[in-house]
Amino acid sequence: MADLKLERDFPVSPEDLFVWVTDGSKLLQWWGPEGMHVPDHNLDFSRTGPWFSVMENSDGQQFKVSGHVTHVDPPHSVGFTWGWHDDQDQRGSESHVTFSIAATETGARLVIDHREFADAEAAENHNTGWTSSLRKLEAQCQ
C-alpha cells in the first residue's frame, strides 16, 4: 500500500475553497488533468452518496472513476472513495481521498490526502494527475 499527500495555498476564504472542491459546477472547471475534459459525470461532493466521472483526452480515450462520498464537514473536509473502471466498466481496487481545508494568513490551504493505493506506481501516477488538476484549480482561484 502507498499513500499520497499534496498541499496548496489559495488566496480565497476556506468557505470559498470548500465550494470549489465540492460543488459540481465548480469541480468541472478543474477536475482531471490538463488536456482532459469531463463529458459525463455526477460530481457533487457537497452530499454523501455515489459519484462518478468520465475523463476524456484529446485522442478520445475515456477514463472512468467512481466512488462514494463518505463524509462532508463544511468548510473543513470532504472524503470519498476512489476506484478506476476498466474497459468493461468493472471497478478496480479502491483507495480513499480526503480534501481538508484550513485557514491561512492569506486565504486557505487545501490538503489532498489520497490513501491506500495498490502500489507506489499508482501513487506516483495519481501524484501527476492531482498536480495537474491543482494547476487548473490554482488558475481558477486567483
N, C-alpha and C positions, 0 to 999 in steps of 0.2 A: 504494500500500500504506500501511496505517496500523497503529499498534500501541497497546496499552493496558497500563498498569501500575497496580495498586492494592495498597495495603499496609494491613494491620490488625494491631493487637496484641491478644493474648488472654491472660487470666490462667490459662493451663494450660501444662503442660510441652510441649516440642517433640514428644515421643513421643505424648502425648495428642492434640495438634493434628493430627499426621500421621494418626492413626486417624480423626479427624473428616473429613479430606479424602480418605481412600482407601477406607474400609470402606463397603460398600454400604448397610448398615442405618443407619449414621451419616449418610452422604451424603443419604439420603432425607429426613432431618429438616431439611435446609436447602437442598437442591438446587432451583433455579428461583426466579424472582422471587416476591415476596409475592403471595398470591392464586392461585398456581398449585399444582397437585398433580401427582404423577407416577403415572399409572395403569399404565404399562408401562415396563420398563427391564431392563437388565443392568448396572447401575452397580457397578463393582468396580475401583477404581484401585490395588488392592494387588498386582496382577499385570499383566504385559504382555498385550496382546491386544485384541480388539474390545470396544466398549462402545456402548450407545445409551440414550437416554431419550426418553420422550414426556411432554411437559408439557401440562397441560390447564388452561384458565382457567375461570372461573365460568360462562361462556356455552357451555362445551363445545367451544370451539376447541382443537385439538390442534396441538402444535409438536414435531416430531421432530428430534433432533440425534444425530449418531453420530460415531464416530472410532475410533482405535486408541491404546491406552496404549503409549507408546514407551519409557519408562524409569520405574523405581521405585527410589529410593535412600532407604530408611527411615533416620532420620526427617527427611531433608533435602529431598527433592524428588520430584515425580512429574510426568511430562509426557505429553501426549496431543494427538492431532489433533482437530479440531472442524469439523463441516460440517452445516449445516441441510438438511433434506429439504423438497422442495416437495409440493404436493398429490397428485402422482403417485408419491410416495416416491422421487423421484430426488434424490440427494445433490448439493448445490451446492458452491461454492468452499470450499476447505479452509484453515483457519487453525490455529495451534499455540498450546497453552496449557501453561504450566509453573506449578505450585504449588511455591514454595520456602518452607522453614520455617527460622527461625534463633532461637536462644535470645536472650531479652532479660533485663533485670534483674527483670522482673515476670512472666515467662512465656515466650511465644513470639510471633514475628512471622510472619504469612503474607503472602507477596508473590504476587499473581496477575499473571503476565506473559502477555498474550494478544496474539499477533503475527500479522502478515500478513493483516489484513483487506483486503477489496477496496477500501474507501474510508473516508474519515473518518466518514461517516454510519453505517456498520456498526460502527465502533469506538465511536461515541457511544451507539448502541443497546445494545451489549454493556456499556458502562460503566454504563448504567442498570440492566441486568439483573444484573450482578455485584454492584453496590452494594446492590441489594435483597436478593439472596441472602446477602450478607455480613451484613446486618442480622439475618437469620434465624440464621446461624451464631453471631453475637455473642450472641444471646438463649440459645442452647443452651450456650455455653461460659462462663457466668457462675458 
